[in-house]
Amino acid sequence: MAVAKLKRPHDVKDLKLAEKGRGRIEWASRSMPVLASIQERFRKQKPLKGVRVSACLHVTSETAHLMQTLEAGGADITLCASNPLSTQDDVAAALVEEGISTFAIKGEDRKTYFEHIRAALDHRPQMTMDDGCDLVSALHSDRRELLKNVIGGTEETTTGVIRLRAMEQSGTLAFPVISVNDALTKHMFDNRYGTGQSTLDGMVRATNRLLAGSVFVVLGYGWCGRGLALRAKGMGADVVVTEIDPLKALEATMDGYRVMTGLEAAKIGDFFCTVTGNTSVLAQEHFERMKDGAIVANSGHFNVEIDIAWLAKNAKKRTVREFVDEYTLKNGRRIAVLGEGRLINLASAEGHPSSVMDMSFANQALSAEHMAKHGKKLEKKVYPVPAEIDREIARLKLRSMGVKIDKLTPEQERYLASWQEGT
């Protein structure tokens, strides 16, 4: 049994869950070889020595492995949850036992959620690590006296990057932030393969309904939508895509899906899942057209994509099973909302598979190292992950999978660098 370190400030459900959490963390780490190799180097080189990091992330076994890696690199960490329903309570307890300040309880109310963010900011961060920009937003809005300490930050997800770029454009952003979400080894794999599998996992766990033969509506065809559509189709569903971007709509059509408006899809769908990052993607006009028993879920970061407020005012609610709230409309039709309209892959399941998060969190770790080295020289902007980090993570991942690739010969390199040779 691991020896417990001195417990630092924390707020978790039950420290007695720590042993179970350690097993979960160990299991996840076995599928995260890239992060393990980074952790080994960090332990020797200490690139984050003495850097206070406040992290607002989904508190899962994969995140725990990232926290261990940052700590191995010398960072002084405080962690809080980036979503009220995504915390794995046993993992949170295990992190506290390891000496990492953790503030996260699955099912925490809105008040507690923001109290935990404030607790993370009490750490007086020199670096932020965010998933959705709530930590950075609170820092800029409520704790501006702490901004002078911050070297820079990293951001994990699409929604957070959108908010950060709005802050940059308005001149509000007070320090540089690396958009981990924009790394090819993040969004091409985490968003597509991770979200695709884990969203379906959450929906099936919550409902125990058969997907084969159903009409499955994917609202939004970005990287997450692509992955979800691919997996739903693989499970035998008739997949319909809704979009506002003509290029993405065309791509979905060429990929073999039916593309139609949200109002058209509302009439025929059995399952609906939003993955767009916009407010009220499913609203009154959609609910009033849905079939009796339609199942609605969200895989976007915030619970704004489904207009639950309208349902609460215009339908009778009852909880029929864990993570399933049924709303009966005045016309008698019933709509099932999963996971309170929050991230379904983390509300009722365990989030992305560890092997996918291996690349995402490798980006986080190496971006934190980059920010520690160069943050003071950077402008107050949103930056992409440096290309050399992206390539290094891809190289490490291929090596861990036993995959070898070719290299250009000197003759090929000369040809590609010249303009004289043609047909």
C-alpha positions, 0 to 999 in steps of 0.5 A: 500500500502506498504511504500517504503524504501529508494531506493538504487543503481539500474538499472531496466526498470521502477519503476512505475511497482512496484505495479504490481510486489508486487502483483506477489510476494505476489501471488508466496509467497502463494505457498512457505510455507517452505520459509515462515517458514524459513523467520519467524525464520530468522526474529527472529534470524538474522543468516545473520546479517550484511553479504553482499550478492551479488546474480546473479539469475533469477529475478522472483517473487520466487527469490523476496521471497528469497531476502525478506527471506535473508533480514529478516535474516539480510543480506545486498543484491544486486541482478542482473540477471543471464540471459538477458531474464529471468527478470520480470521487475515489480518484479525488480521494486518492489524489488527496492521499498523495498530497495533491490539493483537490477540490471536487465532489461528483454532483456538487451544486453550482455554489460548491462548484465555484467555491472549489474554483475559488479554492484553486485560485487561493493557491495563487497560481503562476500557471493555470490549466483549464478545461472550459475557461471557468478558472481563467474567467474567474481569475480575470473577473474576481481575483485580478490581484493574482494576475501579476503572478501568472506566467501563462496557462493551457486550455484543454477544450474547444469551448474554452478556446472560444472564450479565450479568443474572445478575451484576446480580441477584446484586450482582456486576456492578461497572460498567454495561453496555449490552446492544447485543443488545437494540437493535431494529436489532441483534437484529431484523436481525443475529440474524434475517437475519444468523444465518439466512443465515450459519448455512446458509452454514456448514453447506453449506460444511462438508458440501456437502449438499443442503438441498432435500427434507431435514428440517431441525430448528431447536432454538429459535425466538428471533430467530436460530431464526426467521431460520434456519427462514425460510432453510432453508424457502427452500432447500426443506427441510421445517422442524421447530421444537422449543421450550420456550416455548409462545408461541414454539412457537405462533408457529412453528406459525402461521408454517407449521412443524411443531412437536414435541419434541426426541425426536420430531424426533430420529427424523426429522431430517436436519439439526439446528441448535441456537440456544437458548443452553442446555446439552445441547439435543442429548444422549444421548437424542437421539443414540440416536434419530437416523438414520444420517448425521444432521448436527448443528451449533450456532449458539449462542455457546458449544459447550455446546448439543451434548453432545459429551462424551457422544459422545466417551465413547460413540462412535468419532470420525474427521474425514471432512472439514474441520469435519466430525467423524463419531461412530460409535455402538455401534449402528453409526449415524453422527452428523456434528458440524460445527465442533466444535459451535462457532458454525458460521457462523463456524467454517466460514464468514465470519459475518454479511454485512457489511451486517447487521453495519453496524447491529450495530457502529454500535450498538457504536460509539454505545453506547461513545460514550454510555458514555464520556459518561454511564458514571460517572453510571450504576448498576451495571446492564445497560442497553438501547441508548438509543432515540435511538441505535436510531432514528438507526441505522435512519435512517442505514441507510434513507438509505444504502439510498435509502429515504424514509419519511413524516412525521406532519402537525401535524394527525396529531400533535395527534390522536395526542396528544389524547384528546377525538376518538373515532369 
